[in-house]
Amino acid sequence: MENENEKRWRIRLHEIIYESNTNAGKAFDVSLLILIVASIVIVMLDSIERWHNMYGVLFYNLEWLFTILFTLEYILRLLSIKRPLSYVFSFLGMIDLLAIIPGYLSIIYSGAQSLLVFRGLRLLRIFRIFKLTHFLSEMKFLGGAIKGSLTKISIFMLVVLTLVIILGSLMYLIERGENGFTSIPESIYWAIVTITTVGYGDISPVTPLGKFVASIIMLMGYGIIAVPTGIVTTEMARAASKKEQKNEVCPNCSKEGHDLDAKYCKNCGALL
């Protein structure tokens, strides 16, 4: 009898915490979002010196209140599922854990409470609450394209890193350690700022040869910015073509627009 009651309690708790298609579940999720937004606002206001001096104690107490509430919510999430480790190591589970750890770290390190802004990541739950699942599928599509581009971009960034080390060292020799190029690391910093077209202007060459090399680096910067964009765009086009291939026409009723993982036609039930 106790096992049956425990099972019913777990199912009910799971419906409230994880399901948003019930009134109780939707009320829980909306309340959670309000708490998340309120906790982020408190952390931001506490970072303003004037507000901290006036309401520092109140902010401190509220931050701990939110931390305790989020801790209880995290524990309830673990209790409401049969395999809690699957939630702990999930994407949202790790975000939920990151939302409460800084509060307890602040006991040891006073500046850790500023990390509470990580709670903003929990706003990703809005996709599930308001049924914006099509946005999640597009996010997976973009994530897949970026993942496919990662190897090429990593190799490209390694080439760029080698290039800025060489150019930075060259500028150090050309400027003879003057005009801000006081060391090779400082010169490499200038090369990175220049080749990415950021251009802070805190260091600039003065010699004619230095200006000539700087001009070449600036022109190279435009091409360097375009390369990663082209790599990602190519992977997106490739992913889109795969997506179109999976979204095939039903051989039985000619219905189109099936899901990517669909095995049967959603119109007539025929095998795709």
TIVEXVEX-485749 format. One record per residue: residue number from 1; residue in one letter; z, y, x of N, C-alpha, C, O in turn. Coordinates in steps of 0.2 Angstrom, whole numbers, plus 2048, in hexadecimal, padded with zeros to 3 digits. Layout:
residues N
PT  seq  type   nZ   nY   nX  caZ  caY  caX   cZ   cY   cX   oZ   oY   oX
PT  NUM     A    Z    Y    X    Z    Y    X    Z    Y    X    Z    Y    X
...
This chain:
residues 272
PT  seq  type   nZ   nY   nX  caZ  caY  caX   cZ   cY   cX   oZ   oY   oX
PT    1     M  800  7FA  804  800  800  800  800  806  804  7FD  80B  803
PT    2     E  804  806  80A  804  80C  80E  7FD  80D  812  7FB  812  813
PT    3     N  7FA  807  813  7F4  808  817  7EE  80B  812  7EA  80F  814
PT    4     E  7EF  809  80B  7EA  80C  807  7EC  813  806  7E7  817  805
PT    5     N  7F2  815  805  7F4  81C  805  7F1  820  80B  7EF  826  80A
PT    6     E  7F2  81D  811  7F0  821  817  7E9  821  817  7E6  827  819
PT    7     K  7E5  81C  815  7DE  81D  814  7DC  822  810  7D7  826  811
PT    8     R  7DF  823  80A  7DD  828  805  7DE  82F  808  7DB  834  807
PT    9     W  7E4  82F  80B  7E6  836  80E  7E1  838  814  7DF  83E  814
PT   10     R  7DF  833  818  7DA  834  81D  7D3  837  81A  7D0  83B  81D
PT   11     I  7D1  833  815  7CB  835  812  7CB  83C  80F  7C6  840  810
PT   12     R  7D1  83D  80B  7D1  844  808  7D1  849  80E  7CE  84F  80D
PT   13     L  7D5  848  813  7D6  84D  818  7CF  84E  81C  7CD  854  81E
PT   14     H  7CB  849  81D  7C4  849  81F  7C0  84D  81B  7BC  851  81E
PT   15     E  7C0  84C  815  7BC  850  810  7BD  857  811  7B9  85C  810
PT   16     I  7C4  859  811  7C5  860  812  7C3  863  818  7C1  869  818
PT   17     I  7C4  860  81E  7C3  863  824  7BC  862  827  7B9  867  829
PT   18     Y  7B9  85D  825  7B2  85B  828  7AC  85D  823  7A7  85E  825
PT   19     E  7AE  85C  81D  7A9  85D  818  7A9  864  814  7AE  866  813
PT   20     S  7A3  867  814  7A3  86D  811  79F  86D  80A  79E  873  807
PT   21     N  79E  867  807  79A  867  801  79F  867  7FB  79D  866  7F5
PT   22     T  7A6  867  7FD  7AB  867  7F7  7AE  86E  7F7  7AE  872  7FC
PT   23     N  7B1  870  7F2  7B5  876  7F1  7BA  877  7F7  7BB  87C  7FA
PT   24     A  7BE  872  7F7  7C4  872  7FC  7C1  872  803  7C4  876  807
PT   25     G  7BC  86F  805  7B9  86F  80B  7B6  876  80D  7B7  878  813
PT   26     K  7B2  879  808  7AF  87F  809  7B5  884  80A  7B4  889  80E
PT   27     A  7BA  884  806  7C0  889  807  7C3  888  80E  7C5  88D  811
PT   28     F  7C4  882  810  7C7  881  817  7C2  884  81C  7C5  887  820
PT   29     D  7BC  883  81C  7B7  885  821  7B7  88D  821  7B7  890  826
PT   30     V  7B7  890  81B  7B6  897  81B  7BD  89A  81D  7BD  89F  821
PT   31     S  7C2  897  81B  7C9  89A  81E  7C9  899  825  7CC  89D  829
PT   32     L  7C6  894  828  7C6  893  82F  7C2  898  833  7C4  89B  838
PT   33     L  7BC  89A  830  7B8  89F  833  7BC  8A6  833  7BB  8A9  837
PT   34     I  7BF  8A7  82D  7C3  8AD  82D  7C8  8AE  832  7C9  8B3  836
PT   35     L  7CC  8A8  833  7D1  8A8  839  7CE  8A9  840  7D0  8AC  844
PT   36     I  7C8  8A6  841  7C4  8A6  847  7C2  8AD  848  7C4  8B0  84E
PT   37     V  7BF  8B1  843  7BD  8B8  844  7C3  8BC  845  7C3  8C0  84A
PT   38     A  7C9  8BB  842  7CF  8BF  842  7D2  8BE  849  7D4  8C3  84C
PT   39     S  7D2  8B8  84C  7D5  8B7  853  7D1  8BA  858  7D3  8BD  85D
PT   40     I  7CA  8BA  857  7C6  8BD  85C  7C7  8C5  85C  7C7  8C8  861
PT   41     V  7C7  8C8  856  7C9  8CF  855  7CF  8D1  859  7D0  8D6  85C
PT   42     I  7D4  8CD  858  7DB  8CE  85B  7DB  8CE  862  7DD  8D3  866
PT   43     V  7D7  8C9  865  7D6  8C9  86C  7D3  8CF  86F  7D4  8D2  874
PT   44     M  7CD  8D1  86B  7CA  8D7  86E  7CE  8DE  86D  7CE  8E2  872
PT   45     L  7D1  8DE  868  7D6  8E4  867  7DB  8E4  86C  7DD  8EA  86F
PT   46     D  7DE  8DF  86E  7E3  8DE  873  7E1  8E0  87A  7E5  8E2  87E
PT   47     S  7DA  8E0  87B  7D7  8E2  882  7D7  8E9  882  7D6  8EC  888
PT   48     I  7D7  8ED  87D  7D7  8F4  87D  7DE  8F7  87F  7E3  8F5  87B
PT   49     E  7DF  8FA  884  7E6  8FC  887  7EA  900  881  7F0  8FF  881
PT   50     R  7E7  905  87E  7EA  909  879  7ED  904  873  7F3  905  871
PT   51     W  7E9  900  871  7EB  8FB  86C  7F0  8F6  86E  7F5  8F4  86B
PT   52     H  7EF  8F4  874  7F4  8F0  877  7FB  8F3  878  800  8EF  877
PT   53     N  7FB  8F9  87A  802  8FC  87B  805  8FD  874  80B  8FD  873
PT   54     M  801  8FF  86F  804  900  868  806  8F9  864  80B  8F9  861
PT   55     Y  801  8F4  865  802  8EE  861  802  8E8  865  801  8E3  862
PT   56     G  804  8E8  86B  804  8E3  870  808  8DD  86D  806  8D7  86E
PT   57     V  80E  8DE  86B  812  8D9  869  80F  8D5  862  810  8CF  862
PT   58     L  80D  8D9  85E  80A  8D7  858  804  8D2  859  803  8CD  857
PT   59     F  7FF  8D5  85E  7FA  8D1  860  7FC  8CA  863  7F9  8C5  862
PT   60     Y  801  8CB  867  803  8C5  86B  806  8BF  866  804  8BA  866
PT   61     N  809  8C2  861  80C  8BD  85C  806  8BA  858  806  8B4  856
PT   62     L  801  8BE  856  7FC  8BC  852  7F7  8B7  856  7F5  8B2  853
PT   63     E  7F6  8B8  85C  7F3  8B4  861  7F6  8AD  861  7F2  8A8  860
PT   64     W  7FC  8AD  861  800  8A6  861  800  8A3  85A  7FF  89D  85A
PT   65     L  800  8A7  855  7FF  8A4  84E  7F8  8A1  84D  7F8  89B  84B
PT   66     F  7F3  8A4  850  7EC  8A1  84F  7EC  89B  854  7E9  896  852
PT   67     T  7EF  89B  85A  7EF  895  85E  7F2  88F  85B  7F0  88A  85B
PT   68     I  7F8  890  858  7FB  88B  854  7F7  888  84E  7F7  882  84D
PT   69     L  7F4  88D  84B  7F0  88A  845  7EA  886  847  7E9  881  844
PT   70     F  7E7  889  84C  7E1  885  84F  7E3  87E  852  7E0  87A  852
PT   71     T  7E9  87E  855  7EC  878  858  7ED  873  852  7EB  86D  853
PT   72     L  7F0  875  84D  7F1  871  847  7EB  86E  844  7EA  868  842
PT   73     E  7E6  873  844  7DF  871  841  7DC  86C  845  7D9  867  843
PT   74     Y  7DD  86C  84C  7DA  868  851  7DD  861  850  7DA  85C  850
PT   75     I  7E4  861  84F  7E7  85A  84E  7E5  857  848  7E5  851  848
PT   76     L  7E5  85B  843  7E3  858  83C  7DC  855  83C  7DA  850  839
PT   77     R  7D7  858  840  7D1  856  841  7D1  84F  845  7CD  84A  843
PT   78     L  7D5  84E  849  7D6  848  84D  7D9  842  848  7D7  83D  849
PT   79     L  7DE  844  844  7E1  840  840  7DC  83D  83A  7DD  838  837
PT   80     S  7D7  841  838  7D3  840  832  7CD  83B  834  7CA  83A  82F
PT   81     I  7CC  83A  83A  7C7  835  83B  7C9  82F  83F  7CF  82F  842
PT   82     K  7C6  829  83E  7C8  823  841  7C7  823  849  7CB  820  84C
PT   83     R  7C2  826  84B  7C1  827  852  7C1  82E  855  7BC  831  856
PT   84     P  7C7  830  856  7C8  837  858  7C5  839  85F  7C3  83F  860
PT   85     L  7C4  834  863  7C1  836  86A  7B9  838  869  7B7  83C  86C
PT   86     S  7B6  836  863  7AF  838  862  7AF  83F  860  7AA  843  862
PT   87     Y  7B5  842  85D  7B5  849  85B  7B7  84D  862  7B4  852  863
PT   88     V  7BC  84A  866  7BE  84E  86C  7B8  84F  870  7B8  855  873
PT   89     F  7B4  84A  871  7AE  84B  876  7A8  84E  873  7A2  84E  876
PT   90     S  7A8  850  86D  7A2  852  869  7A2  85A  86B  7A6  85D  86E
PT   91     F  79C  85D  86A  79B  864  86B  7A0  868  868  7A3  86D  86B
PT   92     L  7A0  868  861  7A5  86C  85E  7AC  86A  85F  7B1  86F  85F
PT   93     G  7AE  864  861  7B4  862  863  7B7  865  869  7BC  868  86A
PT   94     M  7B2  866  86E  7B4  869  875  7B5  870  874  7B9  874  877
PT   95     I  7B1  873  86F  7B1  87B  86E  7B8  87C  86B  7BB  881  86C
PT   96     D  7BA  878  866  7C1  878  863  7C6  878  868  7CB  87B  867
PT   97     L  7C6  873  86C  7CB  873  872  7CB  879  876  7D0  87B  878
PT   98     L  7C5  87C  878  7C5  882  87C  7C8  888  878  7CA  88C  87B
PT   99     A  7C8  887  872  7CB  88D  86E  7D2  88D  86E  7D5  893  86D
PT  100     I  7D6  888  870  7DD  888  86F  7E0  887  876  7E6  889  877
PT  101     I  7DC  885  87B  7DF  884  882  7E1  88B  885  7E7  88B  888
PT  102     P  7DD  890  885  7DF  896  888  7E6  899  885  7EA  89C  889
PT  103     G  7E8  898  87F  7EE  89A  87C  7F4  897  880  7F9  89A  882
PT  104     Y  7F3  891  882  7F9  88D  885  7F8  88F  88D  7FE  88F  890
PT  105     L  7F2  890  890  7F2  892  897  7F5  899  898  7F7  89A  89D
PT  106     S  7F5  89D  893  7F8  8A4  893  800  8A3  895  802  8A8  897
PT  107     I  803  89E  894  80A  89D  895  80B  89D  89D  80F  8A0  8A0
PT  108     I  806  89A  8A0  806  899  8A8  802  89F  8AB  805  8A2  8B0
PT  109     Y  7FC  8A1  8A8  7F9  8A7  8AB  7F8  8AC  8A6  7F5  8AB  8A0
PT  110     S  7FA  8B2  8A7  7FA  8B7  8A2  7F4  8B9  89F  7F3  8BC  89A
PT  111     G  7EE  8B9  8A4  7E8  8BB  8A2  7E4  8B6  89E  7DE  8B8  89C
PT  112     A  7E6  8B0  89D  7E2  8AB  89A  7E1  8AC  893  7DC  8AA  890
PT  113     Q  7E5  8B1  88F  7E4  8B2  888  7DD  8B5  887  7DB  8B5  881
PT  114     S  7DA  8B9  88C  7D4  8BC  88B  7CE  8B6  88A  7C9  8B8  887
PT  115     L  7D0  8B0  88C  7CB  8AB  88B  7CB  8A9  884  7C6  8A4  882
PT  116     L  7CF  8AB  880  7CF  8A9  879  7C9  8AB  875  7C7  8A9  86F
PT  117     V  7C5  8B0  878  7BF  8B2  875  7BA  8AC  874  7B5  8AC  871
PT  118     F  7BB  8A6  878  7B7  8A0  877  7B8  89E  870  7B3  89A  86E
PT  119     R  7BC  8A0  86C  7BD  89E  865  7B7  8A0  861  7B5  89E  85C
PT  120     G  7B3  8A5  864  7AD  8A7  861  7A8  8A2  860  7A4  8A2  85C
PT  121     L  7A8  89D  865  7A3  897  865  7A5  893  85E  7A0  890  85C
PT  122     R  7AB  893  85C  7AC  890  856  7A8  892  850  7A8  88F  84A
PT  123     L  7A6  898  850  7A2  89B  84B  79B  897  84A  798  898  845
PT  124     L  79A  892  84E  794  88E  84D  795  88A  847  790  887  845
PT  125     R  79B  889  845  79C  885  83F  799  888  839  798  885  834
PT  126     I  797  88E  839  794  892  833  78D  88E  831  78B  88E  82C
PT  127     F  78A  88B  836  784  887  835  785  881  830  781  880  82B
PT  128     R  78B  87E  831  78C  878  82C  78F  87B  826  78E  878  821
PT  129     I  793  880  826  796  883  820  791  885  81B  791  884  815
PT  130     F  78C  889  81D  787  88C  819  781  888  819  77B  88B  817
PT  131     K  781  882  81B  77B  87D  81A  775  880  81E  76F  87F  81B
PT  132     L  776  883  824  770  885  827  76E  880  82C  76D  881  832
PT  133     T  76D  87A  82A  76C  874  82E  765  875  831  763  872  837
PT  134     H  760  879  82E  75A  879  831  75A  87D  837  756  87D  83C
PT  135     F  75F  882  838  760  886  83E  762  881  844  760  882  849
PT  136     L  766  87C  842  768  877  847  763  873  84A  762  872  850
PT  137     S  75E  871  845  758  86D  848  754  872  84C  751  86F  851
PT  138     E  753  878  84B  74F  87C  84F  753  87E  856  750  87E  85B
PT  139     M  75A  87E  856  75D  87E  85C  75D  878  860  75C  879  866
PT  140     K  75C  872  85D  75B  86C  861  754  86C  864  753  86A  869
PT  141     F  74F  86F  860  749  86F  863  748  874  869  745  872  86E
PT  142     L  74C  87A  868  74C  87E  86E  750  87B  874  74E  87C  87A
PT  143     G  755  878  872  759  875  877  755  86F  87B  756  86E  881
PT  144     G  751  86B  877  74D  866  87A  748  869  87F  747  866  884
PT  145     A  745  86F  87D  740  872  881  743  875  888  740  874  88D
PT  146     I  749  878  887  74D  87A  88D  74F  874  892  74E  875  898
PT  147     K  751  86F  88F  753  869  893  74D  866  896  74E  864  89C
PT  148     G  747  866  893  741  863  896  73F  868  89C  73B  866  8A0
PT  149     S  741  86E  89B  73F  873  8A1  743  874  8A6  742  877  8AB
PT  150     L  749  871  8A6  74F  872  8AA  74D  870  8B1  74E  873  8B6
PT  151     T  749  86A  8B2  748  868  8B9  743  86C  8BC  744  86E  8C2
PT  152     K  73E  86E  8B9  739  873  8BB  73C  87A  8BD  73B  87D  8C2
PT  153     I  740  87C  8B9  743  883  8BA  748  882  8C0  749  887  8C4
PT  154     S  74C  87D  8C0  750  87C  8C6  74C  87C  8CD  74F  87F  8D1
PT  155     I  747  879  8CD  743  879  8D3  740  880  8D4  740  882  8DA
PT  156     F  73E  883  8CF  73C  88A  8D0  741  88F  8D2  740  893  8D7
PT  157     M  747  88E  8D0  74D  892  8D2  74F  891  8D9  751  895  8DD
PT  158     L  74E  88A  8DB  74F  889  8E2  74A  88C  8E7  74C  88F  8EC
PT  159     V  744  88D  8E5  73F  890  8E9  740  898  8E9  740  89B  8EE
PT  160     V  743  89A  8E3  744  8A2  8E3  74A  8A3  8E7  74A  8A8  8EB
PT  161     L  74F  89F  8E7  755  8A0  8EB  753  89F  8F3  756  8A4  8F7
PT  162     T  74F  89B  8F5  74D  89B  8FC  749  8A1  8FD  74A  8A4  903
PT  163     L  745  8A4  8F9  741  8AA  8FA  745  8B0  8FB  744  8B4  8FF
PT  164     V  74B  8B0  8F7  74F  8B6  8F7  753  8B6  8FE  755  8BB  900
PT  165     I  755  8B0  900  758  8AF  906  754  8B2  90C  756  8B5  910
PT  166     I  74E  8B0  90C  749  8B2  911  748  8B9  911  748  8BD  916
PT  167     L  746  8BC  90B  745  8C3  90A  74B  8C7  90C  74A  8CD  90F
PT  168     G  751  8C5  90A  757  8C9  90B  758  8C9  912  75A  8CE  915
PT  169     S  757  8C4  916  758  8C3  91D  753  8C8  921  755  8CB  925
PT  170     L  74D  8C8  91E  748  8CC  921  749  8D3  920  748  8D7  925
PT  171     M  74C  8D5  91A  74E  8DC  919  753  8DE  91D  754  8E4  91F
PT  172     Y  758  8DA  91F  75E  8DB  923  75B  8DD  92A  75E  8E2  92E
PT  173     L  756  8D9  92C  753  8DB  933  74F  8E1  933  74F  8E5  938
PT  174     I  74B  8E2  92E  747  8E8  92D  74B  8EF  92D  74A  8F4  931
PT  175     E  751  8EF  929  755  8F5  928  75A  8F5  92E  75E  8FA  92E
PT  176     R  75A  8F0  932  75F  8F0  938  766  8F1  936  76A  8F4  939
PT  177     G  768  8EE  930  76F  8EE  92E  771  8F5  92B  777  8F6  92B
PT  178     E  76D  8F9  92A  76F  900  927  76C  901  920  769  8FC  91D
PT  179     N  76E  907  91D  76B  908  916  76E  903  911  76A  902  90C
PT  180     G  774  901  912  776  8FC  90D  775  8F5  90F  779  8F0  90C
PT  181     F  771  8F3  913  76F  8EC  915  774  8EB  91B  771  8EA  921
PT  182     T  77A  8EB  91A  77F  8EA  91F  780  8E3  921  783  8E1  927
PT  183     S  77E  8DE  91D  77E  8D7  91F  779  8D3  91C  776  8D6  917
PT  184     I  778  8CD  91E  773  8C9  91A  775  8C7  913  770  8C7  90F
PT  185     P  77B  8C5  911  77D  8C5  90A  77B  8CB  906  779  8CA  901
PT  186     E  77D  8D1  909  77C  8D7  905  774  8D8  904  772  8DA  8FF
PT  187     S  770  8D6  909  769  8D6  909  766  8D1  904  761  8D3  900
PT  188     I  769  8CB  903  767  8C6  8FF  769  8C9  8F7  765  8C8  8F3
PT  189     Y  76E  8CC  8F7  770  8CF  8F0  76B  8D4  8EE  769  8D4  8E8
PT  190     W  769  8D8  8F3  764  8DD  8F1  75D  8DA  8EF  75A  8DC  8EA
PT  191     A  75B  8D4  8F3  755  8D1  8F1  755  8CD  8EA  751  8CE  8E6
PT  192     I  75B  8CB  8E8  75C  8C8  8E1  75B  8CD  8DC  758  8CC  8D7
PT  193     V  75F  8D3  8DD  75E  8D8  8D8  757  8DB  8D8  755  8DD  8D2
PT  194     T  754  8DB  8DD  74D  8DE  8DD  748  8D9  8DA  744  8DB  8D6
PT  195     I  748  8D3  8DC  743  8CE  8DA  744  8CC  8D2  73F  8CA  8CF
PT  196     T  74A  8CD  8D0  74B  8CC  8C8  74A  8D3  8C4  74B  8D3  8BE
PT  197     T  747  8D8  8C8  746  8DF  8C5  74C  8E2  8C2  74B  8E6  8BD
PT  198     V  752  8E0  8C4  758  8E4  8C1  758  8EB  8C4  759  8F0  8C1
PT  199     G  758  8EB  8CB  758  8F1  8CE  75E  8F6  8CD  75D  8FB  8CA
PT  200     Y  764  8F4  8D0  76A  8F8  8CF  769  8FF  8D3  76C  904  8D0
PT  201     G  766  8FF  8D8  765  905  8DC  76B  906  8E1  76B  90B  8E4
PT  202     D  770  902  8E1  775  903  8E6  773  902  8ED  776  905  8F2
PT  203     I  76E  8FE  8EE  76B  8FD  8F5  764  8FE  8F5  760  8FB  8F0
PT  204     S  761  901  8F9  759  902  8F9  757  903  901  75B  907  905
PT  205     P  751  901  902  74E  902  909  74C  909  90A  74A  90C  906
PT  206     V  74C  90B  911  74A  911  913  744  911  917  740  915  917
PT  207     T  744  90C  91B  73E  90C  920  738  90A  91C  738  907  917
PT  208     P  732  90C  91F  72B  90B  91C  72A  903  91B  728  901  916
PT  209     L  72C  8FF  920  72A  8F8  920  72F  8F5  91A  72D  8F1  917
PT  210     G  735  8F8  91A  73A  8F5  915  737  8F7  90E  738  8F3  909
PT  211     K  735  8FD  90D  732  8FF  906  72C  8FA  905  72B  8F8  8FF
PT  212     F  728  8F9  90A  722  8F4  908  724  8ED  906  721  8EB  901
PT  213     V  729  8EB  90A  72C  8E4  908  72F  8E4  901  72E  8DF  8FD
PT  214     A  732  8E9  8FF  736  8EA  8F9  730  8EB  8F3  731  8E8  8EE
PT  215     S  72B  8EE  8F5  725  8EE  8F0  723  8E8  8EE  721  8E6  8E8
PT  216     I  722  8E3  8F3  71F  8DD  8F2  724  8D9  8EE  722  8D5  8EA
PT  217     I  72B  8D9  8F0  730  8D6  8EC  730  8D8  8E5  730  8D3  8E0
PT  218     M  72F  8DE  8E3  72F  8E1  8DC  729  8DE  8D9  72A  8DC  8D3
PT  219     L  723  8DD  8DC  71D  8DB  8D8  71E  8D3  8D7  71C  8D0  8D2
PT  220     M  721  8D0  8DC  722  8C9  8DB  727  8C7  8D5  727  8C2  8D2
PT  221     G  72C  8CC  8D4  731  8CB  8CF  72E  8CA  8C8  730  8C6  8C4
PT  222     Y  728  8CE  8C7  725  8CD  8C0  722  8C6  8BF  723  8C3  8BA
PT  223     G  71F  8C3  8C5  71D  8BC  8C4  723  8B7  8C4  722  8B2  8C0
PT  224     I  728  8B8  8C7  72E  8B4  8C7  731  8B4  8C0  733  8AE  8BE
PT  225     I  731  8B9  8BD  734  8B9  8B6  72F  8B5  8B1  732  8B2  8AC
PT  226     A  729  8B6  8B2  724  8B2  8AE  724  8AB  8AE  723  8A7  8A9
PT  227     V  726  8A8  8B4  725  8A1  8B5  72A  89D  8B1  728  898  8AD
PT  228     P  731  89E  8B1  735  89B  8AC  733  89B  8A5  734  896  8A1
PT  229     T  731  8A1  8A3  72F  8A2  89C  729  89D  89A  729  89A  895
PT  230     G  724  89D  89F  71E  898  89E  720  891  89E  71E  88D  89A
PT  231     I  725  88F  8A2  728  888  8A2  72B  886  89B  729  881  899
PT  232     V  72F  88A  899  732  889  893  72D  889  88D  72E  885  888
PT  233     T  729  88E  88D  724  88E  888  71F  888  888  71E  885  882
PT  234     T  71E  885  88D  71A  87F  88E  71E  879  88B  71B  875  887
PT  235     E  724  879  88D  728  873  88A  729  874  882  729  86F  87F
PT  236     M  72A  87A  880  72A  87B  879  724  879  875  724  876  870
PT  237     A  71E  87A  878  718  878  875  717  871  875  715  86E  870
PT  238     R  71A  86D  87B  719  866  87B  71E  863  876  71C  85E  873
PT  239     A  724  866  875  729  863  870  726  864  869  727  860  865
PT  240     A  722  86A  868  720  86B  861  71A  866  860  719  864  85A
PT  241     S  716  864  865  711  85F  864  714  858  862  711  855  85E
PT  242     K  71A  857  866  71D  850  864  720  851  85D  720  84C  859
PT  243     K  722  857  85B  725  857  854  720  856  84F  721  853  84A
PT  244     E  71A  859  850  714  858  84C  712  851  84B  710  84E  846
PT  245     Q  712  84D  851  710  846  851  715  842  84D  713  83D  849
PT  246     K  71C  844  84D  721  840  849  720  842  842  722  83D  83E
PT  247     N  71E  848  840  71E  84A  839  717  847  836  713  84C  834
PT  248     E  716  841  836  710  83E  834  70F  83E  82C  714  83F  829
PT  249     V  709  83C  82A  708  83C  823  709  835  821  707  830  824
PT  250     C  70C  834  81B  70D  82E  818  707  82A  816  703  82D  813
PT  251     P  706  824  819  700  820  817  6FF  81E  810  6FA  81C  80E
PT  252     N  705  81F  80C  705  81C  805  703  822  800  6FF  821  7FC
PT  253     C  707  828  801  706  82D  7FD  703  833  800  703  839  7FC
PT  254     S  702  833  806  700  839  80A  705  83F  80A  703  845  80B
PT  255     K  70B  83E  809  710  843  809  711  845  810  712  841  815
PT  256     E  712  84C  811  713  84F  818  71A  852  818  71D  852  813
PT  257     G  71C  854  81E  723  858  81E  729  853  81F  72E  855  81C
PT  258     H  728  84D  822  72E  849  823  732  84B  828  730  84F  82D
PT  259     D  738  849  828  73D  84B  82E  73B  847  834  737  842  834
PT  260     L  73D  84A  83A  73B  847  840  73D  840  841  73A  83C  844
PT  261     D  743  83E  83E  746  837  83F  744  833  839  747  82E  838
PT  262     A  740  835  835  73F  831  82E  73B  82B  830  736  82B  834
PT  263     K  73D  825  82D  739  81F  82E  736  81D  827  731  819  827
PT  264     Y  738  820  822  735  81F  81B  733  825  818  736  82B  819
PT  265     C  72E  825  814  72B  82B  810  731  82D  80B  733  829  808
PT  266     K  732  834  80B  737  836  806  734  837  7FF  738  839  7FB
PT  267     N  72E  836  7FF  72B  837  7F8  72A  830  7F5  72C  82F  7EF
PT  268     C  727  82B  7F8  726  824  7F5  72A  81F  7F8  72A  819  7F6
PT  269     G  72D  820  7FE  731  81B  801  72D  816  806  730  811  808
PT  270     A  727  818  807  723  813  80B  725  814  813  727  819  815
PT  271     L  724  80F  816  725  80F  81E  720  814  821  71A  813  820
PT  272     L  723  818  825  71E  81D  829  71C  81A  82F  718  81D  833
